[in-house]
Amino acid sequence: MEDVLAGRGCTWMFGTQSLTIAPDPGKAPKLMAELGPRVIPYAAIAEVTLAPGRRGTVVLRLEPRRGADPVMAVAAGQLKEAADPYRLVLPAEKETLADYYAEELRSARTERGPAPRFLVDAPPPPRTFKGWDGAATFDGESITFTWFWSGASSAKYAAGDQRYSVADLSGVEWHAPEGASGCLRLKPRGRRMPTDPNKDPASVMFGLGWGATHKSLPFAAAVLAAVTPDEPSRALPPARTAELIVKLGELRDAGLLSEEEFQAKKTELLSRF
């Protein structure tokens, strides 16, 4: 497969070994825009569906294998449909074309069971976001929580600002910011987690416009990828690296990537050479 399929808010570019999902500047959903262009190996795909959408559309959707994508792993089924980064909404008149690509993607799958490691790159650090009771930063090696005096519980404020090394964590939880119940919780090794995340200095609370999904979820996914143990080397062979850079250049030339986004992704790929 060597083709491009443009839908509402994003474009799918089909390569020989992977699918590149590129958000359209100014039109993509916030989460997809925050994630930026993503390379999805066909080996990461579990299912492909095509179904009628709303108002004269059809929806082509991928379901990644369990454990293949850190974003979907930490989301744990909590994403609303409109925020799903694996949906491509197309006009109904493109249903025949979409069905063709759906069959091509199904043919390109290799396995459907759980993935032994992450096959899709995590959002790269550094990352930051503001929750209701504090600000979180992640530099790739450690996570820092800085409490807001106006929102932090007395337990958190008394504990003071927190800094956690990824080496001292066993995982991370993300709970969607619905109402005031959302949070990001780190799991320090050897420490019992309080029942109430509002009293846990290893958590940041969401709600009332703070800790939006498109900021907090990529943050959580980046942390999850960093703390996941025994992940094999993600190095790319030279030919594969060159292929991906060429495709990113095509996206830039088509106006789907800025020069800055192209250079950043190119640097990331070369670092895996």
Accessible surface in RSA format (square Angstrom, percent):
REM  Atomic radii and reference values for relative SASA: ProtOr
REM  Chains: A
REM  Algorithm: Lee & Richards
REM  Probe-radius: 1.40
REM  Slices: 20
REM RES _ NUM      All-atoms   Total-Side   Main-Chain    Non-polar    All polar
REM                ABS   REL    ABS   REL    ABS   REL    ABS   REL    ABS   REL
RES MET A   1    57.95  30.0  10.49   6.9  47.46 113.0  22.43  19.1  35.52  47.1
RES GLU A   2   110.09  63.2  77.62  58.7  32.47  77.3  55.62 107.6  54.48  44.5
RES ASP A   3    75.21  52.7  66.40  66.1   8.82  20.8  12.39  29.2  62.82  62.6
RES VAL A   4    71.80  47.2  53.87  48.8  17.93  43.2  53.87  46.8  17.93  48.6
RES LEU A   5     3.62   2.0   3.08   2.2   0.54   1.4   3.62   2.5   0.00   0.0
RES ALA A   6    52.33  48.1  45.15  69.7   7.18  16.3  45.36  63.9   6.97  18.5
RES GLY A   7    16.16  19.9   0.00   N/A  16.16  19.9   5.55  15.2  10.61  23.8
RES ARG A   8   160.20  67.3 138.81  70.8  21.39  50.9  68.04  93.0  92.16  55.9
RES GLY A   9     4.85   6.0   0.00   N/A   4.85   6.0   0.66   1.8   4.19   9.4
RES CYS A  10     1.16   0.9   1.16   1.3   0.00   0.0   0.09   0.2   1.08   1.2
RES THR A  11     4.06   2.9   3.99   4.0   0.08   0.2   1.07   1.4   2.99   4.5
RES TRP A  12     0.00   0.0   0.00   0.0   0.00   0.0   0.00   0.0   0.00   0.0
RES MET A  13    10.37   5.4  10.12   6.7   0.25   0.6  10.04   8.5   0.33   0.4
RES PHE A  14     0.35   0.2   0.00   0.0   0.35   0.9   0.00   0.0   0.35   1.0
RES GLY A  15     0.39   0.5   0.00   N/A   0.39   0.5   0.00   0.0   0.39   0.9
RES THR A  16    82.10  58.4  57.54  58.3  24.56  58.5  54.04  72.6  28.06  42.4
RES GLN A  17   107.63  60.2  99.44  72.7   8.19  19.5  30.77  65.5  76.87  58.3
RES SER A  18     1.53   1.3   0.59   0.8   0.95   2.2   0.01   0.0   1.52   2.1
RES LEU A  19     0.00   0.0   0.00   0.0   0.00   0.0   0.00   0.0   0.00   0.0
RES THR A  20     2.46   1.7   2.34   2.4   0.12   0.3   0.50   0.7   1.96   3.0
RES ILE A  21     5.41   3.1   5.29   3.9   0.12   0.3   5.29   3.8   0.12   0.3
RES ALA A  22     0.02   0.0   0.02   0.0   0.00   0.0   0.02   0.0   0.00   0.0
RES PRO A  23    13.43   9.8  11.64  10.6   1.79   6.5  11.64   9.6   1.79  11.1
RES ASP A  24    20.76  14.5  19.95  19.9   0.81   1.9   5.11  12.0  15.65  15.6
RES PRO A  25    85.17  62.1  58.46  53.3  26.71  97.1  71.03  58.6  14.14  87.9
RES GLY A  26    91.54 112.9   0.00   N/A  91.54 112.9  44.85 123.1  46.69 104.6
RES LYS A  27   159.11  77.6 131.33  80.6  27.78  66.1  81.38  73.3  77.73  82.8
RES ALA A  28    17.22  15.8   0.12   0.2  17.11  38.9   0.12   0.2  17.11  45.3
RES PRO A  29    52.85  38.5  40.02  36.5  12.83  46.6  52.62  43.4   0.22   1.4
RES LYS A  30   149.03  72.7 140.16  86.0   8.87  21.1  89.75  80.8  59.28  63.1
RES LEU A  31     4.74   2.6   2.48   1.8   2.27   5.7   2.48   1.7   2.27   6.1
RES MET A  32     9.42   4.9   9.32   6.2   0.11   0.3   9.14   7.8   0.28   0.4
RES ALA A  33    55.36  50.9  37.55  57.9  17.81  40.5  38.56  54.3  16.80  44.5
RES GLU A  34    53.88  30.9  32.11  24.3  21.77  51.8   6.85  13.3  47.03  38.4
RES LEU A  35    19.93  11.1   0.94   0.7  18.99  47.7   1.42   1.0  18.52  49.8
RES GLY A  36    11.66  14.4   0.00   N/A  11.66  14.4  10.62  29.1   1.04   2.3
RES PRO A  37    13.96  10.2  11.12  10.1   2.84  10.3  11.12   9.2   2.84  17.6
RES ARG A  38    18.38   7.7  16.45   8.4   1.93   4.6  12.46  17.0   5.92   3.6
RES VAL A  39    24.03  15.8  17.10  15.5   6.93  16.7  17.10  14.9   6.93  18.8
RES ILE A  40     1.01   0.6   1.01   0.7   0.00   0.0   1.01   0.7   0.00   0.0
RES PRO A  41    34.42  25.1  34.42  31.4   0.00   0.0  34.42  28.4   0.00   0.0
RES TYR A  42    10.81   5.0  10.78   6.1   0.03   0.1  10.78   8.1   0.03   0.0
RES ALA A  43    35.92  33.0  33.48  51.7   2.44   5.5  33.48  47.1   2.44   6.5
RES ALA A  44     0.00   0.0   0.00   0.0   0.00   0.0   0.00   0.0   0.00   0.0
RES ILE A  45     0.80   0.5   0.79   0.6   0.00   0.0   0.79   0.6   0.00   0.0
RES ALA A  46     8.16   7.5   8.16  12.6   0.00   0.0   8.16  11.5   0.00   0.0
RES GLU A  47    65.09  37.4  64.93  49.1   0.16   0.4  22.99  44.5  42.10  34.4
RES VAL A  48     5.76   3.8   0.00   0.0   5.76  13.9   0.00   0.0   5.76  15.6
RES THR A  49    70.54  50.2  68.90  69.8   1.64   3.9  61.23  82.2   9.30  14.1
RES LEU A  50    42.38  23.6  12.79   9.2  29.59  74.4  12.79   9.0  29.59  79.6
RES ALA A  51    48.51  44.6  45.56  70.3   2.95   6.7  48.51  68.3   0.00   0.0
RES PRO A  52   122.48  89.3 102.21  93.2  20.27  73.7 102.22  84.4  20.26 125.9
RES GLY A  53    28.46  35.1   0.00   N/A  28.46  35.1   8.30  22.8  20.16  45.2
RES ARG A  54   195.60  82.1 186.18  94.9   9.42  22.4  73.44 100.4 122.16  74.0
RES ARG A  55   236.62  99.3 193.93  98.9  42.69 101.6  80.61 110.2 156.01  94.5
RES GLY A  56    53.65  66.2   0.00   N/A  53.65  66.2  34.17  93.8  19.47  43.6
RES THR A  57    11.52   8.2   6.86   7.0   4.66  11.1   5.10   6.8   6.43   9.7
RES VAL A  58     6.84   4.5   6.84   6.2   0.00   0.0   6.84   5.9   0.00   0.0
RES VAL A  59    17.76  11.7  16.45  14.9   1.31   3.1  16.45  14.3   1.31   3.5
RES LEU A  60     0.00   0.0   0.00   0.0   0.00   0.0   0.00   0.0   0.00   0.0
RES ARG A  61    68.33  28.7  67.47  34.4   0.86   2.0  23.41  32.0  44.92  27.2
RES LEU A  62     0.53   0.3   0.53   0.4   0.00   0.0   0.53   0.4   0.00   0.0
RES GLU A  63    81.02  46.5  80.63  61.0   0.39   0.9  14.58  28.2  66.44  54.2
RES PRO A  64    14.64  10.7   6.97   6.4   7.67  27.9   7.66   6.3   6.98  43.4
RES ARG A  65    13.16   5.5  10.58   5.4   2.58   6.1   0.17   0.2  12.99   7.9
RES ARG A  66   180.12  75.6 165.51  84.4  14.61  34.8  80.31 109.8  99.81  60.5
RES GLY A  67    26.64  32.9   0.00   N/A  26.64  32.9  19.72  54.1   6.92  15.5
RES ALA A  68     0.00   0.0   0.00   0.0   0.00   0.0   0.00   0.0   0.00   0.0
RES ASP A  69     1.95   1.4   0.10   0.1   1.85   4.4   0.10   0.2   1.85   1.8
RES PRO A  70     0.25   0.2   0.25   0.2   0.00   0.0   0.25   0.2   0.00   0.0
RES VAL A  71     0.00   0.0   0.00   0.0   0.00   0.0   0.00   0.0   0.00   0.0
RES MET A  72    41.03  21.2  32.91  21.8   8.12  19.3  33.19  28.2   7.84  10.4
RES ALA A  73    42.73  39.3  14.90  23.0  27.83  63.3  26.47  37.3  16.26  43.1
RES VAL A  74     9.29   6.1   1.67   1.5   7.62  18.4   6.57   5.7   2.72   7.4
RES ALA A  75     1.17   1.1   1.17   1.8   0.00   0.0   1.17   1.7   0.00   0.0
RES ALA A  76    73.28  67.4  40.44  62.4  32.85  74.7  54.17  76.3  19.12  50.6
RES GLY A  77    80.18  98.9   0.00   N/A  80.18  98.9  42.02 115.3  38.15  85.4
RES GLN A  78    61.52  34.4  40.40  29.5  21.12  50.3  32.62  69.4  28.90  21.9
RES LEU A  79    32.79  18.3   9.41   6.7  23.38  58.8  10.49   7.4  22.30  60.0
RES LYS A  80   137.75  67.2 128.66  78.9   9.09  21.6  86.50  77.9  51.24  54.6
RES GLU A  81   113.22  65.0  98.33  74.4  14.89  35.5  38.93  75.3  74.29  60.7
RES ALA A  82    77.43  71.2  66.17 102.1  11.25  25.6  69.86  98.4   7.57  20.0
RES ALA A  83    25.17  23.1  21.47  33.1   3.70   8.4  23.96  33.7   1.21   3.2
RES ASP A  84    13.74   9.6  10.09  10.0   3.65   8.6   4.48  10.5   9.25   9.2
RES PRO A  85     4.26   3.1   2.79   2.5   1.47   5.3   3.02   2.5   1.25   7.7
RES TYR A  86     1.50   0.7   1.50   0.9   0.00   0.0   1.50   1.1   0.00   0.0
RES ARG A  87    40.37  17.0  34.70  17.7   5.67  13.5   3.33   4.6  37.04  22.4
RES LEU A  88     0.18   0.1   0.00   0.0   0.18   0.4   0.18   0.1   0.00   0.0
RES VAL A  89    20.09  13.2  18.77  17.0   1.33   3.2  18.77  16.3   1.33   3.6
RES LEU A  90     0.87   0.5   0.00   0.0   0.87   2.2   0.87   0.6   0.00   0.0
RES PRO A  91    52.45  38.2  49.94  45.5   2.51   9.1  52.08  43.0   0.37   2.3
RES ALA A  92    42.81  39.4  36.16  55.8   6.66  15.1  36.30  51.1   6.51  17.2
RES GLU A  93   148.74  85.4 109.63  82.9  39.11  93.1  66.93 129.5  81.82  66.8
RES LYS A  94    72.93  35.6  70.27  43.1   2.66   6.3  41.39  37.3  31.53  33.6
RES GLU A  95    89.65  51.5  89.53  67.7   0.13   0.3  16.62  32.1  73.04  59.6
RES THR A  96   115.70  82.3 109.64 111.1   6.06  14.4  76.72 103.0  38.98  58.9
RES LEU A  97    76.44  42.6  72.34  51.8   4.10  10.3  74.93  52.6   1.51   4.1
RES ALA A  98     0.00   0.0   0.00   0.0   0.00   0.0   0.00   0.0   0.00   0.0
RES ASP A  99    66.90  46.9  66.90  66.6   0.00   0.0   9.86  23.2  57.03  56.9
RES TYR A 100   118.26  55.2 111.86  63.6   6.39  16.6  83.21  62.5  35.05  43.2
RES TYR A 101     5.99   2.8   5.99   3.4   0.00   0.0   1.99   1.5   4.00   4.9
RES ALA A 102     0.00   0.0   0.00   0.0   0.00   0.0   0.00   0.0   0.00   0.0
RES GLU A 103    88.57  50.9  88.42  66.9   0.15   0.4  37.26  72.1  51.31  41.9
RES GLU A 104    54.79  31.5  52.62  39.8   2.18   5.2   0.25   0.5  54.54  44.5
RES LEU A 105     0.00   0.0   0.00   0.0   0.00   0.0   0.00   0.0   0.00   0.0
RES ARG A 106    66.67  28.0  58.46  29.8   8.21  19.5  26.80  36.6  39.88  24.2
RES SER A 107    93.48  79.0  56.91  76.0  36.57  84.3  39.02  83.1  54.46  76.3
RES ALA A 108    28.58  26.3  10.91  16.8  17.67  40.2  21.33  30.0   7.25  19.2
RES ARG A 109    41.05  17.2  21.46  10.9  19.59  46.6   5.22   7.1  35.83  21.7
RES THR A 110    97.03  69.0  62.48  63.3  34.54  82.3  65.20  87.6  31.83  48.1
RES GLU A 111   106.80  61.3  99.48  75.3   7.32  17.4  31.09  60.1  75.71  61.8
RES ARG A 112   140.21  58.9 121.93  62.2  18.28  43.5  40.11  54.8 100.09  60.7
RES GLY A 113    33.70  41.6   0.00   N/A  33.70  41.6  27.42  75.2   6.28  14.1
RES PRO A 114    79.88  58.2  65.87  60.0  14.01  50.9  65.87  54.4  14.01  87.1
RES ALA A 115    14.07  12.9   0.00   0.0  14.07  32.0   0.09   0.1  13.98  37.0
RES PRO A 116   121.72  88.7  77.71  70.8  44.02 160.0  91.54  75.6  30.18 187.6
RES ARG A 117    77.88  32.7  67.01  34.2  10.86  25.9  14.83  20.3  63.05  38.2
RES PHE A 118    15.22   7.6  14.31   8.9   0.90   2.4  14.31   8.7   0.90   2.6
RES LEU A 119    30.12  16.8  19.34  13.8  10.78  27.1  20.70  14.5   9.42  25.4
RES VAL A 120     1.52   1.0   1.17   1.1   0.34   0.8   1.42   1.2   0.09   0.3
RES ASP A 121    30.91  21.7  24.30  24.2   6.61  15.6  15.29  36.0  15.63  15.6
RES ALA A 122    21.61  19.9  10.03  15.5  11.58  26.4  10.13  14.3  11.48  30.4
RES PRO A 123     6.98   5.1   1.46   1.3   5.52  20.0   5.83   4.8   1.15   7.1
RES PRO A 124    72.33  52.7  66.20  60.3   6.14  22.3  69.61  57.5   2.72  16.9
RES PRO A 125    55.62  40.5  37.38  34.1  18.24  66.3  37.82  31.2  17.80 110.6
RES PRO A 126   114.33  83.3  97.10  88.5  17.23  62.6  97.35  80.4  16.98 105.5
RES ARG A 127    32.54  13.7  26.12  13.3   6.41  15.3   8.06  11.0  24.48  14.8
RES THR A 128    85.52  60.8  73.59  74.6  11.93  28.4  41.26  55.4  44.26  66.9
RES PHE A 129    10.70   5.4   0.90   0.6   9.81  25.5   9.88   6.0   0.82   2.4
RES LYS A 130   123.65  60.3 116.01  71.2   7.64  18.2  59.01  53.1  64.64  68.9
RES GLY A 131     0.00   0.0   0.00   N/A   0.00   0.0   0.00   0.0   0.00   0.0
RES TRP A 132   104.34  41.9  98.85  47.8   5.49  12.9  79.77  42.5  24.57  39.9
RES ASP A 133     0.17   0.1   0.17   0.2   0.00   0.0   0.17   0.4   0.00   0.0
RES GLY A 134     0.00   0.0   0.00   N/A   0.00   0.0   0.00   0.0   0.00   0.0
RES ALA A 135    21.79  20.0  21.18  32.7   0.61   1.4  21.18  29.8   0.61   1.6
RES ALA A 136     0.31   0.3   0.00   0.0   0.31   0.7   0.00   0.0   0.31   0.8
RES THR A 137    60.80  43.2  60.56  61.4   0.24   0.6  48.37  65.0  12.43  18.8
RES PHE A 138     3.00   1.5   1.08   0.7   1.92   5.0   1.95   1.2   1.05   3.0
RES ASP A 139    84.49  59.2  60.10  59.8  24.39  57.7  35.97  84.6  48.53  48.4
RES GLY A 140    24.38  30.1   0.00   N/A  24.38  30.1   9.48  26.0  14.90  33.4
RES GLU A 141   131.88  75.7 130.33  98.6   1.54   3.7  43.58  84.3  88.30  72.1
RES SER A 142    10.72   9.1   8.76  11.7   1.96   4.5   7.73  16.5   2.99   4.2
RES ILE A 143     0.00   0.0   0.00   0.0   0.00   0.0   0.00   0.0   0.00   0.0
RES THR A 144    31.73  22.6  31.31  31.7   0.42   1.0  27.25  36.6   4.48   6.8
RES PHE A 145     0.00   0.0   0.00   0.0   0.00   0.0   0.00   0.0   0.00   0.0
RES THR A 146    60.44  43.0  60.44  61.3   0.00   0.0  41.74  56.1  18.70  28.3
RES TRP A 147    17.00   6.8   2.00   1.0  15.00  35.2   2.00   1.1  15.00  24.3
RES PHE A 148    53.25  26.6  50.08  31.0   3.17   8.3  53.25  32.3   0.00   0.0
RES TRP A 149   203.39  81.6 183.24  88.7  20.15  47.3 155.22  82.8  48.18  78.2
RES SER A 150    83.88  70.9  52.50  70.1  31.39  72.3  31.10  66.2  52.78  73.9
RES GLY A 151    16.97  20.9   0.00   N/A  16.97  20.9   5.46  15.0  11.51  25.8
RES ALA A 152    17.21  15.8   0.00   0.0  17.21  39.2   0.00   0.0  17.21  45.6
RES SER A 153    19.55  16.5   8.60  11.5  10.95  25.2  19.48  41.5   0.07   0.1
RES SER A 154    98.85  83.5  82.47 110.1  16.38  37.7  55.55 118.3  43.31  60.7
RES ALA A 155    43.08  39.6  27.38  42.3  15.69  35.7  37.55  52.9   5.53  14.6
RES LYS A 156     0.00   0.0   0.00   0.0   0.00   0.0   0.00   0.0   0.00   0.0
RES TYR A 157   121.16  56.6 109.09  62.1  12.06  31.4  75.72  56.9  45.44  56.0
RES ALA A 158    92.02  84.6  50.18  77.4  41.85  95.2  62.08  87.4  29.94  79.3
RES ALA A 159    52.56  48.3  17.31  26.7  35.24  80.2  29.56  41.6  23.00  60.9
RES GLY A 160    26.79  33.0   0.00   N/A  26.79  33.0  26.79  73.5   0.00   0.0
RES ASP A 161    89.79  62.9  61.25  61.0  28.54  67.5  21.51  50.6  68.28  68.1
RES GLN A 162    30.76  17.2  27.38  20.0   3.38   8.0   3.35   7.1  27.41  20.8
RES ARG A 163   165.65  69.6 135.14  68.9  30.50  72.6  57.76  78.9 107.89  65.4
RES TYR A 164    13.82   6.5  11.20   6.4   2.63   6.8  13.82  10.4   0.00   0.0
RES SER A 165    44.16  37.3  39.83  53.2   4.33  10.0  25.89  55.1  18.27  25.6
RES VAL A 166    27.34  18.0  24.57  22.2   2.77   6.7  24.60  21.4   2.74   7.4
RES ALA A 167    76.77  70.6  51.95  80.2  24.82  56.5  63.48  89.4  13.29  35.2
RES ASP A 168    82.87  58.0  80.64  80.3   2.23   5.3  21.03  49.5  61.84  61.7
RES LEU A 169     0.02   0.0   0.00   0.0   0.02   0.1   0.00   0.0   0.02   0.1
RES SER A 170    61.86  52.3  36.41  48.6  25.45  58.6  25.08  53.4  36.79  51.5
RES GLY A 171     7.13   8.8   0.00   N/A   7.13   8.8   7.13  19.6   0.00   0.0
RES VAL A 172    12.52   8.2   0.00   0.0  12.52  30.2   0.00   0.0  12.52  33.9
RES GLU A 173    51.91  29.8  48.58  36.8   3.33   7.9  19.20  37.1  32.71  26.7
RES TRP A 174     5.62   2.3   0.97   0.5   4.65  10.9   0.97   0.5   4.65   7.5
RES HIS A 175    74.24  40.6  74.24  51.6   0.00   0.0  52.86  54.5  21.37  24.9
RES ALA A 176    15.68  14.4  10.51  16.2   5.16  11.7  10.51  14.8   5.16  13.7
RES PRO A 177    35.32  25.7  15.66  14.3  19.66  71.5  15.89  13.1  19.44 120.8
RES GLU A 178    90.62  52.0  86.39  65.4   4.23  10.1  47.07  91.0  43.55  35.6
RES GLY A 179    58.77  72.5   0.00   N/A  58.77  72.5  43.02 118.1  15.75  35.3
RES ALA A 180    70.41  64.7  52.25  80.6  18.16  41.3  53.05  74.7  17.36  46.0
RES SER A 181    79.10  66.8  60.34  80.5  18.76  43.2  49.94 106.3  29.16  40.9
RES GLY A 182     0.00   0.0   0.00   N/A   0.00   0.0   0.00   0.0   0.00   0.0
RES CYS A 183     2.81   2.1   2.81   3.1   0.00   0.0   0.00   0.0   2.81   3.0
RES LEU A 184     0.00   0.0   0.00   0.0   0.00   0.0   0.00   0.0   0.00   0.0
RES ARG A 185    21.05   8.8  21.05  10.7   0.00   0.0   1.33   1.8  19.72  12.0
RES LEU A 186     0.00   0.0   0.00   0.0   0.00   0.0   0.00   0.0   0.00   0.0
RES LYS A 187    67.69  33.0  67.37  41.3   0.32   0.8  20.69  18.6  47.00  50.1
RES PRO A 188    14.13  10.3   8.65   7.9   5.48  19.9   8.65   7.1   5.48  34.1
RES ARG A 189   133.75  56.2 108.46  55.3  25.29  60.2  53.23  72.7  80.52  48.8
RES GLY A 190    94.30 116.3   0.00   N/A  94.30 116.3  46.26 126.9  48.04 107.6
RES ARG A 191   117.58  49.4 101.05  51.5  16.53  39.4  41.99  57.4  75.59  45.8
RES ARG A 192   226.41  95.1 200.91 102.4  25.49  60.7  80.46 110.0 145.94  88.5
RES MET A 193    56.49  29.3  37.92  25.1  18.57  44.2  22.09  18.8  34.40  45.6
RES PRO A 194    49.84  36.3  36.55  33.3  13.29  48.3  48.59  40.1   1.26   7.8
RES THR A 195   138.33  98.4 113.44 115.0  24.89  59.3  84.44 113.4  53.89  81.5
RES ASP A 196    58.35  40.9  54.27  54.0   4.08   9.6  26.54  62.5  31.80  31.7
RES PRO A 197    29.04  21.2  29.04  26.5   0.00   0.0  29.04  24.0   0.00   0.0
RES ASN A 198    55.08  38.0  55.08  53.2   0.00   0.0   9.51  22.9  45.57  44.1
RES LYS A 199   122.87  59.9 116.15  71.3   6.72  16.0  58.72  52.9  64.15  68.3
RES ASP A 200     2.09   1.5   2.09   2.1   0.00   0.0   0.00   0.0   2.09   2.1
RES PRO A 201    26.39  19.2  26.39  24.1   0.00   0.0  26.39  21.8   0.00   0.0
RES ALA A 202     0.82   0.8   0.82   1.3   0.00   0.0   0.82   1.2   0.00   0.0
RES SER A 203     0.00   0.0   0.00   0.0   0.00   0.0   0.00   0.0   0.00   0.0
RES VAL A 204     0.00   0.0   0.00   0.0   0.00   0.0   0.00   0.0   0.00   0.0
RES MET A 205    19.31  10.0  19.31  12.8   0.00   0.0  19.31  16.4   0.00   0.0
RES PHE A 206     1.63   0.8   0.00   0.0   1.63   4.2   0.00   0.0   1.63   4.7
RES GLY A 207     2.89   3.6   0.00   N/A   2.89   3.6   2.89   7.9   0.00   0.0
RES LEU A 208   132.08  73.6 100.77  72.1  31.31  78.7 112.98  79.3  19.10  51.4
RES GLY A 209    80.64  99.4   0.00   N/A  80.64  99.4  42.69 117.2  37.95  85.0
RES TRP A 210    97.99  39.3  94.46  45.7   3.52   8.3  84.70  45.2  13.29  21.6
RES GLY A 211     3.43   4.2   0.00   N/A   3.43   4.2   0.53   1.5   2.89   6.5
RES ALA A 212    39.59  36.4  30.37  46.9   9.23  21.0  37.12  52.3   2.47   6.6
RES THR A 213    34.77  24.7  31.32  31.8   3.45   8.2  17.71  23.8  17.06  25.8
RES HIS A 214    39.39  21.5  38.54  26.8   0.85   2.2  19.32  19.9  20.07  23.4
RES LYS A 215    86.60  42.3  84.26  51.7   2.35   5.6  44.58  40.1  42.02  44.8
RES SER A 216     0.00   0.0   0.00   0.0   0.00   0.0   0.00   0.0   0.00   0.0
RES LEU A 217     0.00   0.0   0.00   0.0   0.00   0.0   0.00   0.0   0.00   0.0
RES PRO A 218     0.00   0.0   0.00   0.0   0.00   0.0   0.00   0.0   0.00   0.0
RES PHE A 219     0.07   0.0   0.07   0.0   0.00   0.0   0.07   0.0   0.00   0.0
RES ALA A 220     0.00   0.0   0.00   0.0   0.00   0.0   0.00   0.0   0.00   0.0
RES ALA A 221     0.00   0.0   0.00   0.0   0.00   0.0   0.00   0.0   0.00   0.0
RES ALA A 222     4.30   4.0   0.11   0.2   4.19   9.5   0.96   1.4   3.34   8.8
RES VAL A 223     0.00   0.0   0.00   0.0   0.00   0.0   0.00   0.0   0.00   0.0
RES LEU A 224    30.53  17.0  30.53  21.8   0.00   0.0  30.53  21.4   0.00   0.0
RES ALA A 225    21.31  19.6  13.88  21.4   7.43  16.9  14.07  19.8   7.24  19.2
RES ALA A 226    46.21  42.5  12.25  18.9  33.96  77.2  24.25  34.2  21.96  58.2
RES VAL A 227     8.65   5.7   0.88   0.8   7.77  18.7   4.39   3.8   4.26  11.6
RES THR A 228    47.27  33.6  35.29  35.8  11.97  28.5  35.66  47.9  11.60  17.5
RES PRO A 229    89.35  65.1  71.29  65.0  18.07  65.7  80.56  66.5   8.79  54.7
RES ASP A 230   141.55  99.2 103.26 102.8  38.29  90.6  43.11 101.5  98.44  98.2
RES GLU A 231    51.79  29.7  23.33  17.6  28.46  67.8  14.48  28.0  37.31  30.5
RES PRO A 232    70.82  51.6  56.60  51.6  14.22  51.7  69.00  57.0   1.81  11.3
RES SER A 233    95.83  81.0  61.44  82.0  34.39  79.2  58.50 124.6  37.33  52.3
RES ARG A 234    54.74  23.0  43.47  22.2  11.27  26.8  29.26  40.0  25.48  15.4
RES ALA A 235    67.50  62.1  42.14  65.0  25.36  57.7  43.72  61.6  23.78  63.0
RES LEU A 236    28.68  16.0  22.86  16.4   5.82  14.6  23.96  16.8   4.72  12.7
RES PRO A 237    79.52  58.0  71.95  65.6   7.58  27.5  78.81  65.1   0.72   4.5
RES PRO A 238    85.36  62.2  80.74  73.6   4.61  16.8  81.43  67.2   3.93  24.4
RES ALA A 239    82.65  76.0  66.85 103.2  15.80  35.9  76.11 107.2   6.54  17.3
RES ARG A 240    22.41   9.4  19.16   9.8   3.25   7.7   9.46  12.9  12.95   7.9
RES THR A 241     4.02   2.9   4.02   4.1   0.00   0.0   4.02   5.4   0.00   0.0
RES ALA A 242    54.45  50.1  48.77  75.3   5.67  12.9  53.95  76.0   0.50   1.3
RES GLU A 243    39.60  22.7  32.56  24.6   7.04  16.8  30.16  58.3   9.45   7.7
RES LEU A 244     4.13   2.3   3.64   2.6   0.50   1.2   3.65   2.6   0.48   1.3
RES ILE A 245    31.54  18.0  30.69  22.9   0.86   2.1  30.69  22.1   0.86   2.3
RES VAL A 246    90.78  59.7  83.37  75.5   7.41  17.8  89.29  77.6   1.49   4.0
RES LYS A 247    14.70   7.2  14.70   9.0   0.00   0.0   4.14   3.7  10.57  11.3
RES LEU A 248     2.08   1.2   2.08   1.5   0.00   0.0   2.08   1.5   0.00   0.0
RES GLY A 249     9.49  11.7   0.00   N/A   9.49  11.7   9.49  26.1   0.00   0.0
RES GLU A 250    85.67  49.2  78.67  59.5   7.00  16.7  35.82  69.3  49.85  40.7
RES LEU A 251     1.63   0.9   1.51   1.1   0.12   0.3   1.63   1.1   0.00   0.0
RES ARG A 252    74.49  31.3  65.95  33.6   8.54  20.3  15.36  21.0  59.13  35.8
RES ASP A 253   112.59  78.9  74.04  73.7  38.55  91.2  35.54  83.6  77.06  76.8
RES ALA A 254    72.58  66.7  34.55  53.3  38.03  86.5  47.37  66.7  25.21  66.8
RES GLY A 255    50.14  61.8   0.00   N/A  50.14  61.8  31.89  87.5  18.25  40.9
RES LEU A 256    30.63  17.1  29.70  21.2   0.93   2.3  29.70  20.9   0.93   2.5
RES LEU A 257     7.87   4.4   1.25   0.9   6.62  16.7   2.12   1.5   5.75  15.5
RES SER A 258    49.65  42.0  37.96  50.7  11.69  26.9  44.04  93.8   5.62   7.9
RES GLU A 259    81.92  47.0  75.72  57.3   6.20  14.8  54.27 105.0  27.65  22.6
RES GLU A 260   130.52  74.9 121.13  91.6   9.39  22.4  70.92 137.2  59.59  48.7
RES GLU A 261    77.91  44.7  71.55  54.1   6.36  15.1  30.63  59.2  47.28  38.6
RES PHE A 262    12.21   6.1  12.21   7.6   0.00   0.0  12.21   7.4   0.00   0.0
RES GLN A 263    77.99  43.6  77.58  56.7   0.41   1.0  36.08  76.8  41.91  31.8
RES ALA A 264    65.40  60.1  50.35  77.7  15.05  34.2  58.84  82.9   6.57  17.4
RES LYS A 265    26.38  12.9  24.41  15.0   1.97   4.7  12.25  11.0  14.14  15.1
RES LYS A 266    67.10  32.7  67.10  41.2   0.00   0.0  18.75  16.9  48.36  51.5
RES THR A 267    89.36  63.6  87.38  88.6   1.99   4.7  63.79  85.7  25.58  38.7
RES GLU A 268    37.07  21.3  31.18  23.6   5.89  14.0  25.53  49.4  11.53   9.4
RES LEU A 269     1.37   0.8   1.37   1.0   0.00   0.0   1.37   1.0   0.00   0.0
RES LEU A 270    88.00  49.0  76.20  54.5  11.80  29.7  76.40  53.7  11.60  31.2
RES SER A 271    88.94  75.2  46.79  62.4  42.15  97.1  47.88 102.0  41.06  57.5
RES ARG A 272    50.73  21.3  44.28  22.6   6.44  15.3  30.22  41.3  20.51  12.4
RES PHE A 273   138.06  69.1  96.21  59.6  41.85 108.9 106.49  64.6  31.56  90.3
END  Absolute sums over single chains surface
CHAIN  1 A    13190.1      10183.8       3006.3       7521.1       5669.1
END  Absolute sums over all chains
TOTAL         13190.1      10183.8       3006.3       7521.1       5669.1
